[in-house]
Amino acid sequence: MNALLGVIFHSIGGFASGSFYMPYNKVKGWAWESYWIVGGLFSWLIVPPIAAWLTVPGFAEIISATSGNIIAITIMMGLLWGVGGLTYGLGVRYLGMSLGNSITLGLCSAFGALVPSIYYSINPTPGKISFTDMLSHTGGQLVLIGVVICLTGITILGKSGMMKEKEISGNGSRPADQEFSIVKGLIIAIVSGVLSSFFNFGIEAGKPMAHAAVTAGFNPLFQNNVTYVVLLWGGLTTNLVWTTILSLKNKNYGNFTDKKTPLLKNYIFSALAGTMWFAQFFFYGMGESKLGNGASSWILHMSTIILTANMWGLYRKEWKAVSPRTIRTFVIGIIVMIASVFIVGIGNYKS
């Protein structure tokens, strides 16, 4: 029963994550950096403490009682993840919902399984698996095989993207087609996928706070909500700095008060996108508490997002103007990517 509930919670969270960018498409007259940071304020600053207060009322006391070292490492992981989250939005912008999410999240799932082991190779910790341990065990070897398959899937998806770009070049009538750029998008998606994986380790680094919440008598289902508050401070910092730089550089800071744009709707849709984004991890924490395996939870979460994002990509007709051969190449890439996600998950389960 716990496993079934875990899958259900992860599915809800994955749907929220795979769908969160959709409200941004309703924002009119604002630059990307404007709606991204408004949504981000809800994702990283406003909603997380509200969720923690509703589910773990003593979260502030738990955080204040946590050692500075744990807080610092958790925030650092958040900072690194923040770069990944920042470039994630750009990746979707240049590659579309289907291709952008598939490449970014495939890499995120693979490296999310590798990052902790690499860290523990540098800082050996009793009971934790290092990268060297992975090489000598079946589970670890499966993870590495999954990463190789993931890279193969990305190569195939990249090929489908280049085919798509060639076919729509000069014919893109929709804004999404006009912004499509396989080279720029791939570079951004790869950076995003690798750095986004640090969120997984941030959750692991902040486990003492989650354990403290359980020890204090709060529902284990919501234990990670305490960790999110601290982890997302790092993400907020990275995104706030970069969007401020862009706003000043492009002189778009007037967007927030520009009455020529539908201000109320823009704020509402941006806030909705940000809230949906956080919902993914609200339910992720619930799912992980039921499954009891951080790595497997991460893999299940990522695979659900990939599937959801591709459904939205079909809904938005992102592949309508391309040939059947290009679509087949894309579908093969998706199948390979999903296969890599599950192989990594099995490998982590056996580790």
LINLIN-V956315 format. One record per residue. N is the residue number from 1. RES is the residue in one letter. SS is DSSP state (A for helix, B for strand, O for the rest). OMEGA is omega as a letter, one per 30 degrees, with the letter a starting at -180 (999 if undefined). Layout:
n=N res=RES ss=SS omega=OMEGA
n=N res=RES ss=SS omega=OMEGA
//
This chain:
n=1 res=M ss=O omega=l
n=2 res=N ss=A omega=a
n=3 res=A ss=A omega=l
n=4 res=L ss=A omega=l
n=5 res=L ss=A omega=l
n=6 res=G ss=A omega=l
n=7 res=V ss=A omega=l
n=8 res=I ss=A omega=a
n=9 res=F ss=A omega=l
n=10 res=H ss=A omega=l
n=11 res=S ss=A omega=l
n=12 res=I ss=A omega=l
n=13 res=G ss=A omega=l
n=14 res=G ss=A omega=l
n=15 res=F ss=A omega=l
n=16 res=A ss=A omega=a
n=17 res=S ss=A omega=a
n=18 res=G ss=A omega=a
n=19 res=S ss=A omega=a
n=20 res=F ss=O omega=a
n=21 res=Y ss=O omega=a
n=22 res=M ss=A omega=l
n=23 res=P ss=A omega=l
n=24 res=Y ss=A omega=l
n=25 res=N ss=A omega=l
n=26 res=K ss=A omega=l
n=27 res=V ss=O omega=a
n=28 res=K ss=O omega=l
n=29 res=G ss=O omega=l
n=30 res=W ss=O omega=l
n=31 res=A ss=O omega=a
n=32 res=W ss=A omega=a
n=33 res=E ss=A omega=a
n=34 res=S ss=A omega=a
n=35 res=Y ss=A omega=l
n=36 res=W ss=A omega=a
n=37 res=I ss=A omega=l
n=38 res=V ss=A omega=l
n=39 res=G ss=A omega=a
n=40 res=G ss=A omega=l
n=41 res=L ss=A omega=l
n=42 res=F ss=A omega=a
n=43 res=S ss=A omega=a
n=44 res=W ss=A omega=a
n=45 res=L ss=A omega=a
n=46 res=I ss=A omega=a
n=47 res=V ss=A omega=a
n=48 res=P ss=A omega=l
n=49 res=P ss=A omega=l
n=50 res=I ss=A omega=l
n=51 res=A ss=A omega=l
n=52 res=A ss=A omega=a
n=53 res=W ss=A omega=a
n=54 res=L ss=A omega=a
n=55 res=T ss=A omega=l
n=56 res=V ss=O omega=a
n=57 res=P ss=O omega=a
n=58 res=G ss=O omega=a
n=59 res=F ss=A omega=a
n=60 res=A ss=A omega=l
n=61 res=E ss=A omega=l
n=62 res=I ss=A omega=l
n=63 res=I ss=A omega=a
n=64 res=S ss=A omega=a
n=65 res=A ss=A omega=a
n=66 res=T ss=O omega=a
n=67 res=S ss=O omega=a
n=68 res=G ss=A omega=a
n=69 res=N ss=A omega=l
n=70 res=I ss=A omega=l
n=71 res=I ss=A omega=a
n=72 res=A ss=A omega=a
n=73 res=I ss=A omega=a
n=74 res=T ss=A omega=l
n=75 res=I ss=A omega=l
n=76 res=M ss=A omega=l
n=77 res=M ss=A omega=l
n=78 res=G ss=A omega=l
n=79 res=L ss=A omega=l
n=80 res=L ss=A omega=l
n=81 res=W ss=A omega=a
n=82 res=G ss=A omega=l
n=83 res=V ss=A omega=l
n=84 res=G ss=A omega=l
n=85 res=G ss=A omega=l
n=86 res=L ss=A omega=a
n=87 res=T ss=A omega=l
n=88 res=Y ss=A omega=a
n=89 res=G ss=A omega=l
n=90 res=L ss=A omega=l
n=91 res=G ss=A omega=l
n=92 res=V ss=A omega=a
n=93 res=R ss=A omega=a
n=94 res=Y ss=A omega=a
n=95 res=L ss=A omega=a
n=96 res=G ss=A omega=a
n=97 res=M ss=A omega=a
n=98 res=S ss=A omega=a
n=99 res=L ss=A omega=a
n=100 res=G ss=A omega=l
n=101 res=N ss=A omega=a
n=102 res=S ss=A omega=a
n=103 res=I ss=A omega=a
n=104 res=T ss=A omega=a
n=105 res=L ss=A omega=l
n=106 res=G ss=A omega=l
n=107 res=L ss=A omega=a
n=108 res=C ss=A omega=a
n=109 res=S ss=A omega=a
n=110 res=A ss=A omega=a
n=111 res=F ss=A omega=l
n=112 res=G ss=A omega=l
n=113 res=A ss=A omega=a
n=114 res=L ss=A omega=a
n=115 res=V ss=A omega=a
n=116 res=P ss=A omega=a
n=117 res=S ss=A omega=l
n=118 res=I ss=A omega=l
n=119 res=Y ss=A omega=a
n=120 res=Y ss=A omega=l
n=121 res=S ss=A omega=l
n=122 res=I ss=A omega=a
n=123 res=N ss=O omega=a
n=124 res=P ss=O omega=a
n=125 res=T ss=O omega=a
n=126 res=P ss=O omega=l
n=127 res=G ss=O omega=a
n=128 res=K ss=O omega=a
n=129 res=I ss=O omega=l
n=130 res=S ss=O omega=l
n=131 res=F ss=A omega=l
n=132 res=T ss=A omega=l
n=133 res=D ss=A omega=l
n=134 res=M ss=A omega=a
n=135 res=L ss=A omega=a
n=136 res=S ss=O omega=a
n=137 res=H ss=O omega=a
n=138 res=T ss=A omega=a
n=139 res=G ss=A omega=l
n=140 res=G ss=A omega=l
n=141 res=Q ss=A omega=l
n=142 res=L ss=A omega=l
n=143 res=V ss=A omega=a
n=144 res=L ss=A omega=l
n=145 res=I ss=A omega=l
n=146 res=G ss=A omega=l
n=147 res=V ss=A omega=l
n=148 res=V ss=A omega=l
n=149 res=I ss=A omega=l
n=150 res=C ss=A omega=l
n=151 res=L ss=A omega=l
n=152 res=T ss=A omega=l
n=153 res=G ss=A omega=l
n=154 res=I ss=A omega=l
n=155 res=T ss=A omega=l
n=156 res=I ss=A omega=l
n=157 res=L ss=A omega=l
n=158 res=G ss=A omega=l
n=159 res=K ss=A omega=l
n=160 res=S ss=A omega=l
n=161 res=G ss=A omega=l
n=162 res=M ss=A omega=l
n=163 res=M ss=A omega=l
n=164 res=K ss=A omega=a
n=165 res=E ss=A omega=a
n=166 res=K ss=A omega=a
n=167 res=E ss=A omega=a
n=168 res=I ss=A omega=a
n=169 res=S ss=O omega=l
n=170 res=G ss=O omega=a
n=171 res=N ss=O omega=a
n=172 res=G ss=O omega=a
n=173 res=S ss=O omega=l
n=174 res=R ss=O omega=l
n=175 res=P ss=A omega=a
n=176 res=A ss=A omega=l
n=177 res=D ss=A omega=a
n=178 res=Q ss=A omega=a
n=179 res=E ss=A omega=a
n=180 res=F ss=O omega=l
n=181 res=S ss=O omega=a
n=182 res=I ss=A omega=a
n=183 res=V ss=A omega=l
n=184 res=K ss=A omega=a
n=185 res=G ss=A omega=a
n=186 res=L ss=A omega=l
n=187 res=I ss=A omega=a
n=188 res=I ss=A omega=a
n=189 res=A ss=A omega=l
n=190 res=I ss=A omega=l
n=191 res=V ss=A omega=a
n=192 res=S ss=A omega=a
n=193 res=G ss=A omega=a
n=194 res=V ss=A omega=a
n=195 res=L ss=A omega=l
n=196 res=S ss=A omega=a
n=197 res=S ss=O omega=a
n=198 res=F ss=A omega=l
n=199 res=F ss=A omega=l
n=200 res=N ss=A omega=a
n=201 res=F ss=A omega=l
n=202 res=G ss=A omega=l
n=203 res=I ss=A omega=l
n=204 res=E ss=A omega=a
n=205 res=A ss=A omega=a
n=206 res=G ss=O omega=a
n=207 res=K ss=A omega=l
n=208 res=P ss=A omega=l
n=209 res=M ss=A omega=l
n=210 res=A ss=A omega=l
n=211 res=H ss=A omega=l
n=212 res=A ss=A omega=l
n=213 res=A ss=A omega=l
n=214 res=V ss=A omega=l
n=215 res=T ss=A omega=a
n=216 res=A ss=O omega=l
n=217 res=G ss=O omega=l
n=218 res=F ss=O omega=a
n=219 res=N ss=O omega=l
n=220 res=P ss=A omega=a
n=221 res=L ss=A omega=a
n=222 res=F ss=A omega=a
n=223 res=Q ss=O omega=a
n=224 res=N ss=A omega=a
n=225 res=N ss=A omega=l
n=226 res=V ss=A omega=a
n=227 res=T ss=A omega=a
n=228 res=Y ss=A omega=a
n=229 res=V ss=A omega=a
n=230 res=V ss=A omega=a
n=231 res=L ss=A omega=a
n=232 res=L ss=A omega=l
n=233 res=W ss=A omega=l
n=234 res=G ss=A omega=l
n=235 res=G ss=A omega=l
n=236 res=L ss=A omega=a
n=237 res=T ss=A omega=a
n=238 res=T ss=A omega=a
n=239 res=N ss=A omega=a
n=240 res=L ss=A omega=l
n=241 res=V ss=A omega=a
n=242 res=W ss=A omega=a
n=243 res=T ss=A omega=l
n=244 res=T ss=A omega=l
n=245 res=I ss=A omega=a
n=246 res=L ss=A omega=a
n=247 res=S ss=A omega=l
n=248 res=L ss=A omega=a
n=249 res=K ss=A omega=a
n=250 res=N ss=A omega=l
n=251 res=K ss=O omega=a
n=252 res=N ss=O omega=a
n=253 res=Y ss=A omega=l
n=254 res=G ss=A omega=l
n=255 res=N ss=A omega=a
n=256 res=F ss=A omega=a
n=257 res=T ss=A omega=a
n=258 res=D ss=O omega=a
n=259 res=K ss=O omega=l
n=260 res=K ss=O omega=l
n=261 res=T ss=O omega=l
n=262 res=P ss=O omega=a
n=263 res=L ss=A omega=a
n=264 res=L ss=A omega=l
n=265 res=K ss=A omega=l
n=266 res=N ss=A omega=l
n=267 res=Y ss=A omega=a
n=268 res=I ss=A omega=a
n=269 res=F ss=A omega=l
n=270 res=S ss=A omega=l
n=271 res=A ss=A omega=l
n=272 res=L ss=A omega=l
n=273 res=A ss=A omega=a
n=274 res=G ss=A omega=l
n=275 res=T ss=A omega=l
n=276 res=M ss=A omega=l
n=277 res=W ss=A omega=a
n=278 res=F ss=A omega=a
n=279 res=A ss=A omega=l
n=280 res=Q ss=A omega=a
n=281 res=F ss=A omega=l
n=282 res=F ss=A omega=l
n=283 res=F ss=A omega=l
n=284 res=Y ss=A omega=l
n=285 res=G ss=A omega=l
n=286 res=M ss=A omega=l
n=287 res=G ss=A omega=a
n=288 res=E ss=A omega=a
n=289 res=S ss=A omega=l
n=290 res=K ss=A omega=a
n=291 res=L ss=A omega=l
n=292 res=G ss=O omega=l
n=293 res=N ss=O omega=a
n=294 res=G ss=A omega=a
n=295 res=A ss=A omega=a
n=296 res=S ss=A omega=l
n=297 res=S ss=A omega=a
n=298 res=W ss=A omega=a
n=299 res=I ss=A omega=l
n=300 res=L ss=A omega=l
n=301 res=H ss=A omega=a
n=302 res=M ss=A omega=a
n=303 res=S ss=A omega=l
n=304 res=T ss=A omega=l
n=305 res=I ss=A omega=a
n=306 res=I ss=A omega=a
n=307 res=L ss=A omega=a
n=308 res=T ss=A omega=a
n=309 res=A ss=A omega=a
n=310 res=N ss=A omega=l
n=311 res=M ss=A omega=l
n=312 res=W ss=A omega=l
n=313 res=G ss=A omega=l
n=314 res=L ss=A omega=l
n=315 res=Y ss=A omega=a
n=316 res=R ss=O omega=l
n=317 res=K ss=O omega=a
n=318 res=E ss=O omega=a
n=319 res=W ss=O omega=a
n=320 res=K ss=O omega=a
n=321 res=A ss=O omega=a
n=322 res=V ss=O omega=a
n=323 res=S ss=O omega=l
n=324 res=P ss=A omega=l
n=325 res=R ss=A omega=l
n=326 res=T ss=A omega=l
n=327 res=I ss=A omega=l
n=328 res=R ss=A omega=l
n=329 res=T ss=A omega=l
n=330 res=F ss=A omega=a
n=331 res=V ss=A omega=l
n=332 res=I ss=A omega=l
n=333 res=G ss=A omega=l
n=334 res=I ss=A omega=a
n=335 res=I ss=A omega=l
n=336 res=V ss=A omega=a
n=337 res=M ss=A omega=l
n=338 res=I ss=A omega=l
n=339 res=A ss=A omega=l
n=340 res=S ss=A omega=l
n=341 res=V ss=A omega=a
n=342 res=F ss=A omega=l
n=343 res=I ss=A omega=l
n=344 res=V ss=A omega=l
n=345 res=G ss=A omega=l
n=346 res=I ss=A omega=l
n=347 res=G ss=A omega=l
n=348 res=N ss=A omega=l
n=349 res=Y ss=A omega=a
n=350 res=K ss=A omega=a
n=351 res=S ss=O omega=999
//
